[in-house]
Amino acid sequence: MGSLESNKALAKRYFDALSDQDSALMDSLLHEDLEYWVLGTLPGMSGTHGKAALMGMLEPFFGMWDGRLEFTVLGETAEGNRVALELRNHGRKKDGKVYQNFYHILFEIKDDRIYRIREYFDTMHARDTII
């Protein structure tokens, strides 16, 4: 198990990869047995997914932004192999819509990679803006 600081840095690199639209980095950060869970009833997004499904969601997600989707960490907590981040993001889609949301995401780290992700955010805003 990594140190608390290395676990927090790994969780933050996840958002760097999202902002940079870097699929290769994202792939390297994620454990092969990843369990990715998203709150709500968003079609094609909510529910539990494995690594392959998450990687498959990235190409269309990356393609919708006019520039970067920026993430700002508002708070962080780490204990054992778990890291919780509070974040906000801001981005402009190619259709001109602005997407700004707040997130609480729980990561579990295993073998120095992200093993589990539980993602909580305003799913109605996401539905109205990016789905």
DSSP file (Angstrom, degrees, kcal/mol; ACC not computed):
  #  RESIDUE AA STRUCTURE BP1 BP2  ACC     N-H-->O    O-->H-N    N-H-->O    O-->H-N    TCO  KAPPA ALPHA  PHI   PSI    X-CA   Y-CA   Z-CA
    1    1 A M              0   0    0      0, 0.0   109,-0.1     0, 0.0    80,-0.0   0.000 360.0 360.0 360.0 136.1    0.0    0.0    0.0
    2    2 A G        -     0   0    0      1,-0.1   107,-0.1     2,-0.1     2,-0.0  -0.196 360.0 -88.4 -73.7 170.3    1.3    3.4   -0.9
    3    3 A S     >  -     0   0    0      1,-0.1     4,-2.5    78,-0.0     5,-0.2  -0.298  38.9-106.6 -71.9 164.0    1.7    6.3    1.5
    4    4 A L  H  > S+     0   0    0      1,-0.2     4,-2.4     2,-0.2     5,-0.2   0.908 122.1  50.5 -57.9 -41.7   -1.2    8.7    2.1
    5    5 A E  H  > S+     0   0    0      1,-0.2     4,-2.3     2,-0.2    -1,-0.2   0.902 110.9  47.1 -66.0 -40.9    0.6   11.4    0.1
    6    6 A S  H  > S+     0   0    0      2,-0.2     4,-2.0     1,-0.2    -1,-0.2   0.866 111.9  51.7 -69.8 -33.8    1.2    9.0   -2.9
    7    7 A N  H  X S+     0   0    0     -4,-2.5     4,-2.1     2,-0.2    -2,-0.2   0.915 110.8  47.5 -66.4 -42.2   -2.4    7.9   -2.8
    8    8 A K  H  X S+     0   0    0     -4,-2.4     4,-2.2     1,-0.2    -2,-0.2   0.909 111.4  51.2 -63.9 -41.2   -3.6   11.5   -2.8
    9    9 A A  H  X S+     0   0    0     -4,-2.3     4,-2.1     1,-0.2    -1,-0.2   0.887 108.6  51.9 -63.6 -38.7   -1.3   12.3   -5.7
   10   10 A L  H  X S+     0   0    0     -4,-2.0     4,-1.3     2,-0.2    -1,-0.2   0.925 109.1  49.5 -62.9 -45.7   -2.6    9.3   -7.6
   11   11 A A  H  X S+     0   0    0     -4,-2.1     4,-0.8     1,-0.2     3,-0.2   0.896 111.9  48.7 -61.3 -40.3   -6.2   10.4   -7.2
   12   12 A K  H  X S+     0   0    0     -4,-2.2     4,-1.6     1,-0.2     3,-0.5   0.855 104.1  59.4 -69.2 -34.3   -5.3   13.9   -8.4
   13   13 A R  H  X S+     0   0    0     -4,-2.1     4,-2.7     1,-0.2    -1,-0.2   0.824  95.3  65.3 -63.0 -29.8   -3.5   12.6  -11.4
   14   14 A Y  H  X S+     0   0    0     -4,-1.3     4,-1.8    -3,-0.2    -1,-0.2   0.913 104.9  43.6 -55.5 -43.9   -6.8   10.9  -12.4
   15   15 A F  H  X S+     0   0    0     -4,-0.8     4,-2.6    -3,-0.5    -1,-0.2   0.807 109.1  56.4 -76.6 -28.9   -8.2   14.4  -12.9
   16   16 A D  H  X S+     0   0    0     -4,-1.6     4,-2.6     2,-0.2    -2,-0.2   0.926 108.1  49.2 -61.4 -43.9   -5.1   15.7  -14.7
   17   17 A A  H  X>S+     0   0    0     -4,-2.7     5,-2.5     2,-0.2     4,-0.6   0.901 111.8  48.4 -63.3 -41.2   -5.6   12.8  -17.1
   18   18 A L  H ><5S+     0   0    0     -4,-1.8     3,-0.9     3,-0.2    -2,-0.2   0.944 113.9  46.0 -62.6 -47.4   -9.3   13.8  -17.6
   19   19 A S  H 3<5S+     0   0    0     -4,-2.6    50,-0.4     1,-0.2    -2,-0.2   0.880 116.4  44.6 -63.1 -38.7   -8.4   17.5  -18.1
   20   20 A D  H 3<5S-     0   0    0     -4,-2.6    -1,-0.2    -5,-0.2    -2,-0.2   0.484 105.9-128.2 -84.4  -2.7   -5.6   16.6  -20.5
   21   21 A Q  T <<5 +     0   0    0     -3,-0.9     2,-0.9    -4,-0.6    -3,-0.2   0.923  51.0 161.6  54.2  47.3   -7.8   14.1  -22.4
   22   22 A D     >< +     0   0    0     -5,-2.5     4,-2.4     1,-0.2    -1,-0.2  -0.793  20.0 175.6-106.3  90.2   -4.9   11.6  -21.9
   23   23 A S  H  > S+     0   0    0     -2,-0.9     4,-2.8     1,-0.2    -1,-0.2   0.865  80.4  55.3 -63.2 -37.5   -6.3    8.0  -22.4
   24   24 A A  H  > S+     0   0    0      2,-0.2     4,-1.9     1,-0.2    -1,-0.2   0.923 110.4  44.7 -64.4 -43.8   -2.9    6.4  -22.0
   25   25 A L  H  > S+     0   0    0      2,-0.2     4,-1.5     1,-0.2    -2,-0.2   0.935 112.8  51.9 -64.1 -45.1   -2.3    8.1  -18.6
   26   26 A M  H >X S+     0   0    0     -4,-2.4     4,-1.2     1,-0.2     3,-0.6   0.931 109.0  50.7 -56.5 -46.5   -5.8    7.2  -17.5
   27   27 A D  H 3< S+     0   0    0     -4,-2.8     3,-0.4     1,-0.2    -1,-0.2   0.891 109.1  51.4 -58.6 -40.8   -5.2    3.5  -18.5
   28   28 A S  H 3< S+     0   0    0     -4,-1.9    -1,-0.2     1,-0.2    -2,-0.2   0.752 108.6  51.6 -70.8 -23.4   -1.9    3.4  -16.5
   29   29 A L  H << S+     0   0    0     -4,-1.5    85,-3.2    -3,-0.6     2,-0.4   0.720  95.9  83.1 -83.1 -22.5   -3.6    4.8  -13.4
   30   30 A L  E  < S-a  114   0A   0     -4,-1.2    85,-0.2    -3,-0.4     2,-0.1  -0.690  77.7-125.2 -96.0 133.8   -6.4    2.3  -13.3
   31   31 A H  E >   -     0   0A   0     83,-3.1     3,-1.6    -2,-0.4    20,-0.1  -0.391  24.4-120.1 -66.5 147.1   -6.2   -1.2  -11.8
   32   32 A E  E 3  S+     0   0A   0      1,-0.3    19,-0.4    -2,-0.1    20,-0.2   0.805 115.3  50.7 -60.8 -28.9   -7.2   -4.0  -14.2
   33   33 A D  E 3  S+     0   0A   0     17,-0.1    -1,-0.3    18,-0.1    -2,-0.1  -0.039  84.8 161.3 -98.3  30.2  -10.0   -5.0  -11.8
   34   34 A L  E <   -     0   0A   0     -3,-1.6     2,-0.5    80,-0.1    17,-0.4  -0.149  27.9-159.3 -53.5 141.2  -11.4   -1.5  -11.5
   35   35 A E  E     -a  116   0A   0     80,-1.9    82,-2.4    15,-0.2     2,-0.5  -0.962  11.3-173.6-122.4 111.1  -14.9   -1.0  -10.2
   36   36 A Y  E     -aB 117  49A   0     13,-3.3    13,-2.9    -2,-0.5     2,-0.4  -0.927   3.2-176.0-110.3 119.2  -16.2    2.4  -11.2
   37   37 A W  E     -aB 118  48A   0     80,-2.9    82,-2.4    -2,-0.5     2,-0.4  -0.954   6.1-167.5-121.1 134.9  -19.6    3.4   -9.8
   38   38 A V  E     -aB 119  47A   0      9,-2.1     9,-2.5    -2,-0.4    82,-0.2  -0.979  22.8-119.5-123.6 133.8  -21.6    6.5  -10.6
   39   39 A L        +     0   0    0     80,-2.2     3,-0.4    -2,-0.4     2,-0.1  -0.206  68.1  14.5 -60.5 152.2  -24.6    7.8   -8.7
   40   40 A G  S    S-     0   0    0      1,-0.2    -2,-0.1     6,-0.1    82,-0.0  -0.371  93.7 -63.0  95.1-158.1  -28.0    8.2  -10.3
   41   41 A T        +     0   0    0     -2,-0.1    -1,-0.2     5,-0.1    -2,-0.1  -0.088  64.0 151.7-130.0  31.5  -29.8    7.1  -13.4
   42   42 A L    >>  -     0   0    0     -3,-0.4     4,-2.1     1,-0.1     3,-2.0  -0.521  53.2-111.1 -68.8 124.9  -27.8    8.8  -16.2
   43   43 A P  T 34 S+     0   0    0      0, 0.0    -1,-0.1     0, 0.0    -2,-0.1  -0.324  97.0   2.1 -58.5 132.2  -28.1    6.7  -19.3
   44   44 A G  T 34 S+     0   0    0      2,-0.1    -2,-0.1     1,-0.1     3,-0.0   0.468 133.6  55.1  73.9   1.5  -24.8    5.0  -20.2
   45   45 A M  T <4 S+     0   0    0     -3,-2.0    -7,-0.2    -7,-0.0    -1,-0.1   0.661  80.4  80.6-130.6 -50.3  -23.1    6.4  -17.1
   46   46 A S  S  < S+     0   0    0     -4,-2.1     2,-0.2    -9,-0.1    -7,-0.2  -0.254  78.3  39.7 -66.6 152.8  -24.8    5.6  -13.8
   47   47 A G  E    S-B   38   0A   0     -9,-2.5    -9,-2.1     2,-0.0     2,-0.4  -0.664  99.9 -38.3 108.0-165.1  -24.2    2.2  -12.2
   48   48 A T  E     +B   37   0A   0     -2,-0.2     2,-0.3   -11,-0.2   -11,-0.2  -0.846  56.9 174.0-106.9 134.8  -21.2    0.0  -11.9
   49   49 A H  E     -B   36   0A   0    -13,-2.9   -13,-3.3    -2,-0.4     2,-0.1  -0.942  22.6-130.6-136.8 154.9  -18.6   -0.4  -14.7
   50   50 A G     >  -     0   0    0     -2,-0.3     4,-2.2   -15,-0.2     5,-0.2  -0.322  43.3 -87.9 -92.2-177.3  -15.3   -2.1  -15.1
   51   51 A K  H  > S+     0   0    0    -17,-0.4     4,-2.9   -19,-0.4     5,-0.2   0.914 124.7  52.6 -61.2 -46.0  -12.1   -0.6  -16.6
   52   52 A A  H  > S+     0   0    0      1,-0.2     4,-2.0     2,-0.2    -1,-0.2   0.899 110.2  48.7 -60.3 -40.9  -12.9   -1.4  -20.2
   53   53 A A  H  > S+     0   0    0      2,-0.2     4,-1.3     1,-0.2    -1,-0.2   0.921 112.2  48.2 -65.8 -43.3  -16.3    0.2  -19.9
   54   54 A L  H >X S+     0   0    0     -4,-2.2     4,-1.0     1,-0.2     3,-0.6   0.938 111.3  49.9 -62.3 -45.6  -14.8    3.4  -18.4
   55   55 A M  H >X S+     0   0    0     -4,-2.9     4,-0.7     1,-0.2     3,-0.6   0.873 108.4  54.5 -61.2 -35.8  -12.1    3.6  -21.0
   56   56 A G  H 3< S+     0   0    0     -4,-2.0    -1,-0.2    -5,-0.2    -2,-0.2   0.773 104.4  54.7 -67.6 -26.8  -14.8    3.2  -23.7
   57   57 A M  H <X S+     0   0    0     -4,-1.3     4,-1.6    -3,-0.6    -1,-0.2   0.717  95.5  71.4 -75.5 -21.3  -16.7    6.2  -22.2
   58   58 A L  H <X S+     0   0    0     -4,-1.0     4,-3.7    -3,-0.6     5,-0.3   0.896  86.3  58.8 -69.4 -42.7  -13.6    8.4  -22.5
   59   59 A E  H  X S+     0   0    0     -4,-0.7     4,-1.8     1,-0.2    -1,-0.2   0.938 112.2  39.0 -57.8 -51.4  -13.4    8.9  -26.3
   60   60 A P  H  4 S+     0   0    0      0, 0.0     4,-0.4     0, 0.0    -1,-0.2   0.888 117.5  51.9 -65.2 -34.5  -16.9   10.5  -26.6
   61   61 A F  H >< S+     0   0    0     -4,-1.6     3,-1.2     1,-0.2     4,-0.3   0.943 110.5  47.0 -63.7 -47.6  -16.4   12.4  -23.4
   62   62 A F  H >< S+     0   0    0     -4,-3.7     3,-1.0     1,-0.2    -1,-0.2   0.849 107.1  59.8 -62.0 -34.3  -13.0   13.8  -24.5
   63   63 A G  T 3< S+     0   0    0     -4,-1.8    -1,-0.2    -5,-0.3    -2,-0.2   0.552  92.9  65.7 -74.4  -7.6  -14.5   14.8  -27.9
   64   64 A M  T <  S+     0   0    0     -3,-1.2    30,-2.4    -4,-0.4    31,-0.3   0.542  81.5  94.3 -93.3  -5.0  -17.2   17.1  -26.5
   65   65 A W  B <   -F   93   0B   0     -3,-1.0     2,-1.0    28,-0.3    28,-0.3  -0.693  60.6-149.0-100.4 140.3  -15.0   19.9  -25.0
   66   66 A D  S    S-     0   0    0     26,-3.3    26,-0.3    -2,-0.3     2,-0.3  -0.810  83.8 -30.4 -95.6  88.7  -13.8   23.1  -26.5
   67   67 A G  S    S-     0   0    0     -2,-1.0     2,-0.2    24,-0.1    -2,-0.1  -0.673 113.0 -14.8  95.4-156.9  -10.5   23.2  -24.6
   68   68 A R        -     0   0    0     -2,-0.3     2,-0.8    -3,-0.0    24,-0.4  -0.511  46.2-138.5 -86.1 148.3   -9.9   21.8  -21.2
   69   69 A L        -     0   0    0    -50,-0.4     2,-0.3   -51,-0.2    22,-0.2  -0.930  35.3-149.6 -97.7 105.5  -12.4   20.6  -18.6
   70   70 A E  E     -C   90   0A   0     20,-2.5    20,-2.0    -2,-0.8     2,-0.4  -0.594  11.7-160.9 -86.5 136.7  -10.7   22.0  -15.5
   71   71 A F  E     -C   89   0A   0     -2,-0.3     2,-0.5    18,-0.2    18,-0.2  -0.956   1.5-164.3-115.0 135.2  -11.0   20.4  -12.1
   72   72 A T  E     -C   88   0A   0     16,-3.1    16,-1.8    -2,-0.4     2,-0.5  -0.982  17.5-134.9-119.9 124.1  -10.2   22.2   -8.8
   73   73 A V  E     +C   87   0A   0     -2,-0.5    14,-0.3    14,-0.2     3,-0.1  -0.664  23.6 177.2 -78.7 124.5   -9.7   20.3   -5.6
   74   74 A L  E     -     0   0A   0     12,-3.2     2,-0.3    -2,-0.5    13,-0.2   0.679  66.7  -5.6 -98.7 -24.8  -11.6   21.9   -2.8
   75   75 A G  E     -C   86   0A   0     11,-1.4    11,-2.5     2,-0.0    -1,-0.4  -0.973  58.7-161.8-166.5 154.9  -10.8   19.4   -0.1
   76   76 A E  E     -C   85   0A   0     -2,-0.3     2,-0.4     9,-0.2     9,-0.2  -0.999   5.3-178.3-146.8 144.1   -9.1   16.1    0.4
   77   77 A T  E     -C   84   0A   0      7,-2.2     7,-3.3    -2,-0.3     2,-0.4  -0.996   7.4-174.9-140.5 137.7   -9.1   13.3    3.0
   78   78 A A  E     +C   83   0A   0     -2,-0.4     2,-0.3     5,-0.2     5,-0.2  -0.998  10.6 163.1-137.7 140.3   -7.0   10.2    3.1
   79   79 A E  E >   -C   82   0A   0      3,-2.3     3,-2.5    -2,-0.4     2,-0.1  -0.933  65.4 -35.4-153.7 129.2   -6.9    7.2    5.4
   80   80 A G  T 3  S-     0   0    0     -2,-0.3    28,-0.0     1,-0.3   -78,-0.0  -0.372 126.6 -21.6  58.4-125.7   -5.4    3.8    4.7
   81   81 A N  T 3  S+     0   0    0     -2,-0.1    28,-2.9    -3,-0.1     2,-0.4   0.206 118.8  97.0 -99.5  15.0   -5.9    3.0    1.0
   82   82 A R  E <   -CD  79 108A   0     -3,-2.5    -3,-2.3    26,-0.2     2,-0.4  -0.866  47.1-175.1-112.0 139.7   -8.9    5.4    0.6
   83   83 A V  E     -CD  78 107A   0     24,-2.3    24,-3.3    -2,-0.4     2,-0.5  -0.998   5.6-164.7-130.9 127.7   -8.8    9.0   -0.7
   84   84 A A  E     -CD  77 106A   0     -7,-3.3    -7,-2.2    -2,-0.4     2,-0.4  -0.958   9.3-171.8-112.8 128.7  -11.8   11.3   -0.8
   85   85 A L  E     -CD  76 105A   0     20,-2.5    20,-2.5    -2,-0.5     2,-0.5  -0.965  15.5-156.2-121.4 136.8  -11.7   14.4   -2.9
   86   86 A E  E     +CD  75 104A   0    -11,-2.5   -12,-3.2    -2,-0.4   -11,-1.4  -0.938  32.5 166.6-101.5 132.5  -14.2   17.3   -3.1
   87   87 A L  E     -CD  73 103A   0     16,-2.3    16,-2.7    -2,-0.5     2,-0.3  -0.925  30.4-155.5-141.0 163.1  -13.9   19.1   -6.5
   88   88 A R  E     -CD  72 102A   0    -16,-1.8   -16,-3.1    -2,-0.3     2,-0.3  -0.960  18.6-161.5-130.9 155.8  -15.6   21.5   -8.8
   89   89 A N  E     -CD  71 101A   0     12,-2.2    12,-0.7    -2,-0.3     2,-0.3  -0.893   8.8-165.8-133.0 167.0  -15.1   21.6  -12.5
   90   90 A H  E     +CD  70 100A   0    -20,-2.0   -20,-2.5    -2,-0.3     2,-0.3  -0.954  20.7 144.9-153.0 131.0  -15.6   24.1  -15.3
   91   91 A G  E     - D   0  99A   0      8,-1.8     8,-3.2    -2,-0.3     2,-0.5  -0.987  36.8-129.6-160.9 160.0  -15.6   23.5  -19.1
   92   92 A R  E     - D   0  98A   0    -24,-0.4   -26,-3.3   -26,-0.3     6,-0.2  -0.967  24.7-138.9-116.4 127.1  -17.2   24.7  -22.3
   93   93 A K  B >   -F   65   0B   0      4,-3.2     3,-2.1    -2,-0.5   -28,-0.3  -0.367  28.1-107.9 -77.4 162.6  -18.6   22.2  -24.7
   94   94 A K  T 3  S+     0   0    0    -30,-2.4   -29,-0.1     1,-0.3    -1,-0.1   0.748 121.3  59.9 -62.3 -23.5  -18.1   22.5  -28.4
   95   95 A D  T 3  S-     0   0    0    -31,-0.3    -1,-0.3     2,-0.1     3,-0.1   0.406 122.2-107.3 -84.4   3.3  -21.8   23.4  -28.6
   96   96 A G  S <  S+     0   0    0     -3,-2.1    -2,-0.1     1,-0.3     2,-0.1   0.223  74.2 137.4  93.7 -13.9  -21.2   26.4  -26.3
   97   97 A K        -     0   0    0     32,-0.1    -4,-3.2    -5,-0.1     2,-0.5  -0.426  49.5-134.1 -67.7 139.5  -22.8   25.0  -23.2
   98   98 A V  E     -D   92   0A   0     -6,-0.2     2,-0.6    -2,-0.1    -6,-0.2  -0.813  15.2-158.9 -94.9 133.0  -20.9   25.6  -20.0
   99   99 A Y  E     +D   91   0A   0     -8,-3.2    -8,-1.8    -2,-0.5     2,-0.4  -0.961  20.3 161.6-114.9 118.7  -20.6   22.7  -17.6
  100  100 A Q  E     +D   90   0A   0     -2,-0.6     2,-0.3   -10,-0.2   -10,-0.2  -0.994  12.2 159.0-134.2 126.4  -19.8   23.4  -14.0
  101  101 A N  E     -D   89   0A   0    -12,-0.7   -12,-2.2    -2,-0.4     2,-0.4  -0.938  34.0-127.8-144.1 165.0  -20.4   20.8  -11.3
  102  102 A F  E     -D   88   0A   0     -2,-0.3    20,-0.7   -14,-0.2     2,-0.3  -0.932  29.1-169.0-116.1 142.5  -19.4   19.8   -7.8
  103  103 A Y  E     -DE  87 121A   0    -16,-2.7   -16,-2.3    -2,-0.4     2,-0.4  -0.931  24.1-165.2-132.8 150.0  -18.1   16.3   -7.0
  104  104 A H  E     -DE  86 120A   0     16,-2.2    16,-2.1    -2,-0.3     2,-0.4  -0.967  25.6-179.2-128.6 119.8  -17.3   14.1   -4.1
  105  105 A I  E     -DE  85 119A   0    -20,-2.5   -20,-2.5    -2,-0.4     2,-0.6  -0.975  16.8-156.5-128.7 130.2  -15.3   11.1   -5.2
  106  106 A L  E     -DE  84 118A   0     12,-2.4    12,-2.2    -2,-0.4     2,-0.4  -0.920  13.4-169.0-106.3 123.6  -14.0    8.2   -3.2
  107  107 A F  E     -DE  83 117A   0    -24,-3.3   -24,-2.3    -2,-0.6     2,-0.4  -0.871   9.2-159.5-108.5 143.0  -11.0    6.3   -4.5
  108  108 A E  E     -DE  82 116A   0      8,-2.2     7,-3.3    -2,-0.4     8,-1.6  -0.993  14.8-149.1-118.4 134.2   -9.6    3.1   -3.2
  109  109 A I  E     + E   0 114A   0    -28,-2.9     2,-0.3    -2,-0.4     5,-0.2  -0.836  19.7 171.1-106.9 136.8   -6.0    2.3   -4.1
  110  110 A K  E >  S- E   0 113A   0      3,-2.7     3,-1.3    -2,-0.4    -2,-0.0  -0.981  71.9  -1.8-144.2 131.6   -4.6   -1.2   -4.6
  111  111 A D  T 3  S-     0   0    0     -2,-0.3     3,-0.1     1,-0.3    -1,-0.1   0.854 128.2 -61.6  57.0  36.3   -1.2   -2.1   -6.0
  112  112 A D  T 3  S+     0   0    0      1,-0.2     2,-0.3   -81,-0.0    -1,-0.3   0.745 119.8  97.8  61.8  26.7   -0.5    1.6   -6.4
  113  113 A R  E <  S- E   0 110A   0     -3,-1.3    -3,-2.7    -5,-0.0     2,-0.5  -0.934  87.8 -89.5-136.5 162.0   -3.4    2.0   -8.9
  114  114 A I  E     +aE  30 109A   0    -85,-3.2   -83,-3.1    -2,-0.3    -5,-0.2  -0.618  45.1 170.4 -76.8 120.7   -6.9    3.1   -8.6
  115  115 A Y  E     +     0   0A   0     -7,-3.3   -80,-1.9    -2,-0.5     2,-0.4   0.784  62.0  19.8-103.2 -37.8   -9.0    0.1   -7.8
  116  116 A R  E     -aE  35 108A   0     -8,-1.6    -8,-2.2   -82,-0.2     2,-0.4  -0.996  57.7-171.5-138.2 143.1  -12.4    1.6   -6.9
  117  117 A I  E     -aE  36 107A   0    -82,-2.4   -80,-2.9    -2,-0.4     2,-0.5  -0.997   2.7-172.9-133.4 129.1  -14.1    4.9   -7.7
  118  118 A R  E     -aE  37 106A   0    -12,-2.2   -12,-2.4    -2,-0.4     2,-0.5  -0.983  15.9-163.5-120.7 117.7  -17.4    6.1   -6.2
  119  119 A E  E     -aE  38 105A   0    -82,-2.4   -80,-2.2    -2,-0.5     2,-0.4  -0.896  11.6-179.2-115.2 123.1  -18.6    9.3   -7.9
  120  120 A Y  E     + E   0 104A   0    -16,-2.1   -16,-2.2    -2,-0.5     2,-0.3  -0.975  23.2 130.6-120.0 130.1  -21.2   11.6   -6.5
  121  121 A F  E     - E   0 103A   0     -2,-0.4     2,-1.4   -18,-0.2   -18,-0.2  -0.955  67.7 -64.7-164.0 176.0  -22.3   14.8   -8.4
  122  122 A D     >  -     0   0    0    -20,-0.7     4,-1.9    -2,-0.3     5,-0.1  -0.590  48.7-178.9 -75.4  93.5  -25.3   16.8   -9.6
  123  123 A T  H  > S+     0   0    0     -2,-1.4     4,-2.7     1,-0.2    -1,-0.2   0.795  76.1  59.2 -70.3 -27.6  -26.5   14.3  -12.1
  124  124 A M  H  > S+     0   0    0      2,-0.2     4,-2.4     1,-0.2    -1,-0.2   0.928 107.1  46.7 -66.1 -43.2  -29.5   16.5  -13.2
  125  125 A H  H  > S+     0   0    0      2,-0.2     4,-1.6     1,-0.2     5,-0.3   0.921 112.9  50.2 -63.0 -42.5  -27.0   19.2  -14.3
  126  126 A A  H  X>S+     0   0    0     -4,-1.9     4,-3.1     1,-0.2     5,-1.4   0.924 110.8  49.3 -61.3 -44.1  -24.9   16.6  -16.1
  127  127 A R  H  <5S+     0   0    0     -4,-2.7     4,-0.4     1,-0.2    -2,-0.2   0.919 113.8  45.6 -59.8 -44.3  -28.0   15.3  -17.9
  128  128 A D  H  <5S+     0   0    0     -4,-2.4    -1,-0.2    -5,-0.2    -2,-0.2   0.734 126.2  29.4 -72.0 -22.0  -29.0   18.7  -18.9
  129  129 A T  H  <5S+     0   0    0     -4,-1.6    -2,-0.2    -3,-0.2    -3,-0.2   0.820 132.8  14.5-109.0 -42.8  -25.6   19.8  -20.1
  130  130 A I  T  <5       0   0    0     -4,-3.1    -3,-0.2    -5,-0.3    -2,-0.1   0.598 360.0 360.0-118.8 -11.4  -23.5   16.8  -21.2
  131  131 A I      <       0   0    0     -5,-1.4    -4,-0.1    -4,-0.4    -3,-0.1   0.448 360.0 360.0 -94.8 360.0  -25.8   13.8  -21.8
